């Protein structure tokens, strides 16, 4: 299972394009995968014959889990190779470290970026473990293990519908949806009767006997509001909203970025009046021709690309005691997924685009991101990122660097306000202009503040002086 995005750790197989026994060519579409952020076709990593498919359509597994095996010969009839391979994968999981298993080429394309230590290693087989007080000897995938542990469910109580009776994610989720209860724990000892807020008597005795506690002190199930408090002065009830997978992985990625880079913020005021004038004059025609509005973002993106050509150390990543400068500019544009998370699709070779082309590409990747139609190429290879909170009127956004890049630019709200402007005769006057801030968080390991200050000054000059009308 490939890693389709930095914060994605699992995927669902939605379609296999090949069956066991079919010949497949390298880079030919092999299967379709769906994640929280992307639906994508994944190409075969090798030439050969599909000798085994280990994960059925509809199953969800972690990044790095083996999905299929590609070998040099066709399998035996009646699916024998598939069953043999599934058995060999289970046996490999039980082998001691000094008995390495030898297998044909496994179709589990490697992740494109580093994964947290909690992720299973690439190619990891399902583990034989006990979960939540039972199920010793059962073969469970990492996703199933996590769901069972989170909901304290004994796997021995579930009739698996997968291959060989294996428990699938759908089996566990069906039980949870039906109101499955935690398995009883044999290790919990009753504690002495506590005195809670000075209370004792029958309610405390019930708690000691294992009866349900008073509603004011119960822990609600995930996603459900707490019970009404019974005691005066108790807090207003809260709702517990569990982190989704995309929320958890985003949190891990952001914390890892802050721990990796020496984040430093620098802000520059931009006079967007020349851009605003072009938008006023050409905006309606642009919308009628392209089908969408001409916003500030493509102007800022194109100006950033031009400035990066002059300050290439910001179009870079930090390697092993070295700065890796990228001479092609692949511009990441942060896209909000309806308040469910963020994804950063990439506009590749952005230095080749003009204003109209940049606007089209940004619009295209944003729409495909929101409809989960991005490909693996669309979310990989970024060298510099822009996040645009400006439509919401923000003042300054201190964005977190998208690793392994060294900088991220935020374009914030643009407002009309009075500014001092010069006249040709050297005088000054007050005028109403469209003004906003751009904020850059950069990795101080890679560059110093003076370098970034010069970049931002050049960005401002380009926005002010470029012939934007000619671009259209």
C-alpha positions as CSV (number, residue, x, y, z in Angstrom):
1,X,0.0,0.0,0.0
2,X,1.6,3.3,-1.1
3,X,1.5,6.4,1.0
4,X,-0.7,8.9,-0.9
5,X,0.2,12.0,1.0
6,X,2.3,12.9,4.0
7,X,-0.5,12.4,6.5
8,X,-2.1,9.3,4.9
9,X,-1.5,6.0,6.7
10,X,-4.1,3.7,5.3
11,X,-6.1,3.0,2.1
12,X,-9.0,1.0,0.8
13,X,-8.7,-1.1,-2.3
14,X,-11.7,-0.1,-4.4
15,X,-10.8,-2.1,-7.6
16,X,-8.3,-4.6,-8.9
17,X,-7.6,-4.2,-12.6
18,X,-5.9,-7.6,-12.8
19,X,-6.9,-11.0,-11.5
20,X,-4.7,-13.9,-10.3
21,X,-3.0,-15.3,-13.3
22,X,-3.1,-12.1,-15.4
23,X,0.1,-10.7,-16.9
24,X,0.9,-7.2,-15.9
25,X,3.5,-4.7,-17.3
26,X,5.5,-2.3,-15.2
27,X,3.7,1.0,-14.8
28,X,0.4,-0.5,-16.0
29,X,-2.5,0.3,-13.7
30,X,-2.8,-2.5,-11.2
31,X,-5.4,-1.4,-8.7
32,X,-7.4,1.6,-7.5
33,X,-7.1,2.9,-3.9
34,X,-9.2,5.3,-1.9
35,X,-7.9,7.3,1.1
36,X,-9.2,10.1,3.3
37,X,-7.8,12.5,0.7
38,X,-7.2,10.9,-2.6
39,X,-8.7,8.3,-5.0
40,X,-6.0,7.1,-7.3
41,X,-4.9,4.3,-9.7
42,X,-1.7,2.7,-8.7
43,X,0.7,1.3,-11.3
44,X,2.4,-2.1,-11.1
45,X,6.0,-1.8,-9.7
46,X,7.2,-4.7,-11.9
47,X,6.6,-6.9,-15.0
48,X,5.3,-10.4,-14.4
49,X,2.3,-12.5,-13.5
50,X,-0.1,-11.7,-10.6
51,X,0.4,-14.9,-8.6
52,X,-1.6,-13.7,-5.6
53,X,-4.0,-11.0,-4.4
54,X,-3.9,-10.7,-0.6
55,X,-6.3,-7.8,0.0
56,X,-9.7,-8.0,-1.5
57,X,-11.7,-5.1,-2.9
58,X,-13.3,-3.1,-0.1
59,X,-10.7,-4.0,2.5
60,X,-8.7,-1.2,4.3
61,X,-5.1,-1.7,5.2
62,X,-2.2,0.4,6.5
63,X,0.5,1.9,4.3
64,X,3.3,-0.7,3.6
65,X,1.0,-3.7,3.9
66,X,1.6,-6.3,1.0
67,X,-1.4,-6.2,-1.3
68,X,-0.4,-8.7,-4.0
69,X,2.5,-10.8,-5.3
70,X,3.9,-10.6,-8.8
71,X,6.0,-13.5,-10.0
72,X,7.4,-14.9,-13.2
73,X,5.0,-17.9,-13.6
74,X,1.2,-18.3,-13.7
75,X,-0.4,-19.9,-10.6
76,X,-1.8,-23.4,-10.4
77,X,-5.5,-23.8,-11.2
78,X,-8.3,-23.3,-8.7
79,X,-6.5,-20.4,-6.9
80,X,-4.0,-22.7,-5.2
81,X,-1.2,-20.2,-5.5
82,X,-3.3,-17.5,-3.8
83,X,-4.0,-19.7,-0.9
84,X,-0.4,-20.9,-0.7
85,X,0.8,-17.3,-0.8
86,X,-1.6,-16.2,1.9
87,X,-0.3,-19.0,4.1
88,X,3.3,-18.2,3.4
89,X,2.7,-14.6,4.5
90,X,1.3,-15.7,7.8
91,X,4.2,-18.2,8.3
92,X,6.7,-15.4,7.5
93,X,5.2,-13.3,10.3
94,X,5.8,-16.1,12.7
95,X,9.4,-16.9,11.6
96,X,12.2,-15.8,14.0
97,X,14.6,-13.0,12.8
98,X,17.4,-15.5,11.8
99,X,15.0,-17.3,9.3
100,X,14.3,-14.7,6.6
101,X,11.4,-15.5,4.3
102,X,12.0,-15.4,0.5
103,X,9.1,-14.3,-1.6
104,X,8.4,-13.0,-5.1
105,X,8.1,-9.3,-5.8
106,X,5.5,-7.8,-3.5
107,X,3.2,-5.1,-4.8
108,X,3.3,-2.7,-1.9
109,X,4.8,0.5,-3.4
110,X,6.9,2.3,-0.9
111,X,5.8,5.5,0.8
112,X,7.2,8.7,-0.8
113,X,8.0,10.3,2.6
114,X,9.1,9.3,6.0
115,X,6.4,7.9,8.2
116,X,6.1,8.2,12.0
117,X,7.7,5.4,14.1
118,X,4.2,4.1,15.0
119,X,3.5,3.1,11.4
120,X,4.0,-0.6,10.5
121,X,7.2,-1.3,8.5
122,X,6.7,-1.5,4.7
123,X,5.5,-5.0,3.7
124,X,4.6,-5.9,7.2
125,X,2.3,-9.0,7.3
126,X,-0.8,-9.1,9.5
127,X,0.3,-10.0,13.1
128,X,-0.9,-12.9,15.2
129,X,-1.8,-11.2,18.5
130,X,-4.3,-11.1,21.3
131,X,-6.5,-8.0,21.6
132,X,-8.7,-6.7,24.3
133,X,-8.5,-9.7,26.5
134,X,-8.9,-12.4,23.9
135,X,-8.3,-13.6,20.4
136,X,-4.9,-15.1,20.9
137,X,-3.8,-16.9,17.7
138,X,-6.0,-14.9,15.4
139,X,-4.4,-13.2,12.4
140,X,-5.4,-9.5,12.4
141,X,-4.5,-6.6,10.2
142,X,-3.0,-3.4,11.8
143,X,-6.3,-1.5,11.1
144,X,-8.4,-4.2,12.7
145,X,-6.1,-4.4,15.7
146,X,-6.4,-0.7,16.3
147,X,-10.2,-0.7,16.0
148,X,-10.5,-3.6,18.4
149,X,-8.2,-2.0,21.0
150,X,-9.9,1.4,20.7
151,X,-13.4,-0.1,21.3
152,X,-12.2,-2.8,23.8
153,X,-13.8,-5.6,21.7
154,X,-12.8,-9.2,22.1
155,X,-12.0,-10.6,18.6
156,X,-13.0,-14.1,19.6
157,X,-16.7,-12.9,19.7
158,X,-16.6,-11.8,16.0
159,X,-17.3,-14.2,13.1
160,X,-14.9,-13.0,10.4
161,X,-16.1,-12.7,6.8
162,X,-12.6,-12.4,5.2
163,X,-10.4,-15.1,3.6
164,X,-10.3,-18.1,5.8
165,X,-12.6,-16.5,8.3
166,X,-10.3,-13.6,8.9
167,X,-11.8,-10.6,10.7
168,X,-12.0,-7.5,8.4
169,X,-12.4,-3.9,9.2
170,X,-16.0,-4.1,7.9
171,X,-16.8,-6.8,10.4
172,X,-15.5,-4.7,13.3
173,X,-17.3,-1.5,12.2
174,X,-20.6,-3.4,11.7
175,X,-20.3,-4.6,15.4
176,X,-19.5,-1.1,16.6
177,X,-22.5,0.3,14.6
178,X,-24.7,-2.3,16.2
179,X,-23.7,-1.1,19.6
180,X,-21.1,-3.7,20.4
181,X,-20.0,-3.6,24.1
182,X,-16.5,-3.9,25.5
183,X,-15.3,-7.4,26.4
184,X,-15.2,-7.9,30.2
185,X,-11.7,-7.6,31.7
186,X,-10.5,-10.3,34.1
187,X,-7.7,-8.1,35.5
188,X,-9.7,-5.2,36.9
189,X,-10.0,-5.3,40.7
190,X,-12.7,-3.3,42.4
191,X,-11.2,-0.4,44.2
192,X,-12.2,0.8,47.7
193,X,-15.5,2.8,47.9
194,X,-14.4,6.4,47.2
195,X,-15.9,9.4,48.8
196,X,-16.7,11.7,45.8
197,X,-17.4,15.3,46.7
198,X,-18.4,14.2,50.2
199,X,-20.9,11.6,48.9
200,X,-21.2,8.1,50.3
201,X,-23.8,5.4,50.7
202,X,-25.8,3.6,48.0
203,X,-24.3,5.4,45.0
204,X,-20.7,4.8,46.2
205,X,-21.6,1.2,47.0
206,X,-23.0,0.7,43.5
207,X,-19.7,2.0,42.0
208,X,-17.7,-0.4,44.2
209,X,-19.8,-3.3,43.2
210,X,-19.2,-2.6,39.5
211,X,-22.7,-1.1,38.8
212,X,-22.9,1.9,36.5
213,X,-21.8,5.1,38.1
214,X,-24.0,8.1,38.5
215,X,-24.7,9.8,35.1
216,X,-22.8,13.0,36.1
217,X,-19.6,10.9,36.3
218,X,-20.0,8.5,33.4
219,X,-17.7,8.6,30.4
220,X,-19.8,9.0,27.3
221,X,-19.2,6.8,24.2
222,X,-17.2,8.4,21.4
223,X,-19.3,11.0,19.5
224,X,-22.1,11.0,22.0
225,X,-22.9,13.9,24.5
226,X,-22.4,13.3,28.1
227,X,-25.4,12.6,30.3
228,X,-27.1,15.5,32.1
229,X,-25.3,16.4,35.3
230,X,-27.2,15.7,38.4
231,X,-25.3,17.7,41.0
232,X,-25.6,21.5,41.3
233,X,-22.4,23.2,40.0
234,X,-21.4,20.3,37.7
235,X,-20.0,21.4,34.4
236,X,-22.3,21.8,31.3
237,X,-22.2,18.5,29.4
238,X,-19.5,18.1,26.7
239,X,-19.4,16.2,23.5
240,X,-16.5,13.9,22.7
241,X,-15.5,14.0,19.1
242,X,-12.8,11.4,18.3
243,X,-10.0,12.4,16.0
244,X,-10.5,11.1,12.6
245,X,-7.6,9.3,10.9
246,X,-6.9,12.4,8.8
247,X,-6.9,14.6,11.9
248,X,-4.5,12.3,13.8
249,X,-2.0,12.1,10.9
250,X,-2.1,15.8,10.3
251,X,-1.3,16.3,13.9
252,X,1.6,13.9,13.8
253,X,2.9,15.6,10.6
254,X,2.7,19.1,12.1
255,X,4.3,18.2,15.4
256,X,7.1,16.4,13.5
257,X,7.6,19.5,11.3
258,X,7.9,21.8,14.4
259,X,10.4,19.3,16.0
260,X,12.5,19.2,12.8
261,X,12.7,22.8,11.5
262,X,13.8,26.0,13.3
263,X,10.6,27.8,12.3
264,X,11.0,31.6,12.0
265,X,8.2,34.0,10.9
266,X,8.7,37.1,8.7
267,X,5.9,39.4,7.5
268,X,5.7,41.9,4.7
269,X,3.0,44.4,3.7
270,X,2.0,44.3,0.1
271,X,0.2,47.0,-1.9
272,X,-2.0,45.1,-4.2
273,X,-3.5,48.1,-6.0
274,X,-1.9,47.4,-9.4
275,X,-3.3,43.9,-9.1
276,X,-6.7,45.2,-8.0
277,X,-6.9,47.5,-11.0
278,X,-6.2,44.6,-13.4
279,X,-8.9,42.5,-11.6
280,X,-11.4,45.4,-12.0
281,X,-10.8,45.9,-15.6
282,X,-10.4,42.3,-16.8
283,X,-12.2,40.3,-14.1
284,X,-15.5,40.0,-15.8
285,X,-14.0,39.0,-19.2
286,X,-11.7,36.5,-17.5
287,X,-14.6,34.9,-15.6
288,X,-16.7,34.6,-18.8
289,X,-13.8,33.0,-20.7
290,X,-12.5,30.7,-17.9
291,X,-15.7,30.0,-15.9
292,X,-14.2,31.1,-12.5
293,X,-13.2,34.4,-10.8
294,X,-9.7,35.9,-11.0
295,X,-8.5,36.0,-7.4
296,X,-5.4,37.4,-5.8
297,X,-3.8,33.9,-5.4
298,X,-2.5,33.3,-9.0
299,X,-0.9,36.8,-8.9
300,X,0.9,36.0,-5.6
301,X,1.8,32.5,-6.8
302,X,3.3,33.7,-10.1
303,X,5.2,36.5,-8.3
304,X,6.5,33.9,-5.8
305,X,7.8,31.7,-8.6
306,X,9.6,34.6,-10.2
307,X,11.2,35.6,-6.9
308,X,12.2,32.0,-6.1
309,X,14.2,32.0,-9.3
310,X,16.3,34.8,-7.8
311,X,16.4,33.3,-4.3
312,X,16.7,29.5,-5.0
313,X,17.7,28.5,-1.4
314,X,14.0,28.9,-0.5
315,X,13.1,26.4,-3.2
316,X,15.0,23.7,-1.4
317,X,15.0,21.0,1.3
318,X,17.4,20.1,4.1
319,X,19.4,16.9,3.5
320,X,22.2,15.2,5.5
321,X,24.3,18.2,6.5
322,X,23.5,19.9,3.2
323,X,20.9,22.1,1.5
324,X,19.4,20.4,-1.5
325,X,18.4,23.2,-4.0
326,X,15.7,22.3,-6.5
327,X,16.0,24.0,-9.9
328,X,12.5,23.1,-11.0
329,X,9.7,24.9,-9.0
330,X,6.9,22.6,-8.0
331,X,4.4,24.8,-6.2
332,X,2.3,23.2,-3.5
333,X,-1.1,24.9,-2.9
334,X,-2.8,24.0,0.4
335,X,-6.5,23.1,-0.1
336,X,-9.1,22.8,2.6
337,X,-11.2,19.6,2.4
338,X,-14.5,21.0,3.7
339,X,-13.1,21.4,7.3
340,X,-12.1,17.8,7.4
341,X,-8.4,18.4,6.8
342,X,-5.9,19.8,4.4
343,X,-4.0,18.5,1.4
344,X,-1.3,20.1,-0.6
345,X,-1.6,19.3,-4.3
346,X,1.4,20.3,-6.5
347,X,1.6,22.5,-9.6
348,X,4.6,21.0,-11.3
349,X,7.0,23.1,-13.3
350,X,5.3,26.3,-12.2
351,X,8.1,28.4,-13.7
352,X,6.7,27.5,-17.2
353,X,3.3,29.1,-16.6
354,X,1.9,32.6,-17.2
355,X,-0.9,34.2,-15.1
356,X,-3.8,32.6,-16.9
357,X,-2.1,29.2,-16.9
358,X,-1.3,29.5,-13.2
359,X,-4.9,30.4,-12.4
360,X,-6.1,27.4,-14.4
361,X,-3.7,24.9,-12.7
362,X,-4.6,26.1,-9.2
363,X,-8.3,25.9,-10.0
364,X,-7.8,22.4,-11.4
365,X,-5.8,20.8,-8.6
366,X,-8.1,22.4,-6.0
367,X,-11.3,21.0,-7.6
368,X,-9.7,17.6,-8.0
369,X,-8.5,17.7,-4.4
370,X,-12.0,18.3,-3.1
371,X,-13.5,15.5,-5.2
372,X,-10.7,13.0,-4.4
373,X,-9.5,12.8,-8.0
374,X,-5.8,13.6,-7.5
375,X,-3.2,11.2,-8.7
376,X,0.0,10.1,-6.8
377,X,2.0,12.6,-9.0
378,X,-0.4,15.4,-8.0
379,X,0.6,15.2,-4.3
380,X,4.3,14.5,-4.6
381,X,7.4,16.4,-5.4
382,X,6.5,19.8,-4.0
383,X,9.4,22.2,-3.4
384,X,7.7,25.3,-2.0
385,X,4.2,25.8,-0.6
386,X,1.6,28.5,-0.4
387,X,-1.4,28.6,1.9
388,X,-4.2,31.1,1.2
389,X,-6.4,32.1,4.1
390,X,-7.0,35.5,2.6
391,X,-10.6,34.9,1.5
392,X,-11.5,34.7,5.2
393,X,-9.9,38.1,6.0
394,X,-7.1,36.8,8.1
395,X,-4.3,39.3,9.2
396,X,-1.2,37.1,9.7
397,X,-0.9,33.3,9.4
398,X,2.1,31.6,10.8
399,X,1.8,28.4,8.7
400,X,3.8,25.2,9.6
401,X,6.4,24.2,7.0
402,X,5.5,21.3,4.8
403,X,8.4,18.9,5.3
404,X,11.0,18.4,3.8
405,X,10.6,21.9,2.3
406,X,12.3,24.9,3.9
407,X,9.6,27.6,3.6
408,X,5.9,28.2,3.3
409,X,4.2,31.5,2.3
410,X,0.8,32.6,3.6
411,X,-1.3,35.1,1.6
412,X,-3.7,36.8,4.0
413,X,-6.6,39.1,3.8
414,X,-6.6,42.1,1.4
415,X,-8.6,45.2,2.5
416,X,-9.2,48.7,1.2
417,X,-7.5,51.3,3.4
418,X,-5.8,54.7,3.2
419,X,-2.1,54.8,2.3
420,X,0.5,57.4,1.6
421,X,1.4,57.6,-2.1
422,X,4.1,59.6,-3.9
423,X,3.4,61.8,-6.9
424,X,5.7,62.5,-10.0
425,X,6.7,65.9,-8.6
426,X,8.0,64.4,-5.3
427,X,4.9,65.3,-3.3
428,X,2.8,62.9,-1.2
429,X,-1.0,62.3,-0.9
430,X,-3.4,60.0,0.7
431,X,-5.1,57.3,-1.5
432,X,-7.3,54.3,-0.9
433,X,-5.5,51.1,-2.0
434,X,-6.0,47.3,-1.6
435,X,-3.4,46.3,1.0
436,X,-2.6,42.9,2.6
437,X,0.1,41.0,4.4
438,X,2.1,38.0,3.3
439,X,3.8,35.9,6.0
440,X,6.6,33.5,5.5
441,X,7.7,30.8,7.9
442,X,11.1,29.5,7.0
443,X,13.6,27.0,8.3
444,X,16.4,29.0,9.9
445,X,18.7,26.1,9.5
446,X,18.6,26.6,5.7
447,X,18.7,30.4,5.4
448,X,19.0,33.6,7.5
449,X,16.4,36.3,8.0
450,X,18.1,38.8,5.6
451,X,17.8,36.3,2.7
452,X,14.0,36.0,3.4
453,X,13.6,39.7,3.8
454,X,15.1,40.3,0.4
455,X,12.9,37.6,-1.1
456,X,9.8,39.3,0.3
457,X,10.9,42.7,-0.9
458,X,11.4,41.3,-4.4
459,X,8.0,39.6,-4.2
460,X,6.4,43.0,-3.4
461,X,8.2,44.6,-6.4
462,X,7.0,42.0,-8.8
463,X,3.4,42.4,-7.7
464,X,3.7,46.1,-8.0
465,X,5.6,46.4,-11.3
466,X,4.8,43.4,-13.5
467,X,2.6,44.0,-16.6
468,X,-0.3,41.9,-15.3
469,X,-2.7,43.2,-18.0
470,X,-0.4,42.0,-20.7
471,X,-0.3,38.5,-19.0
472,X,-4.1,38.3,-19.7
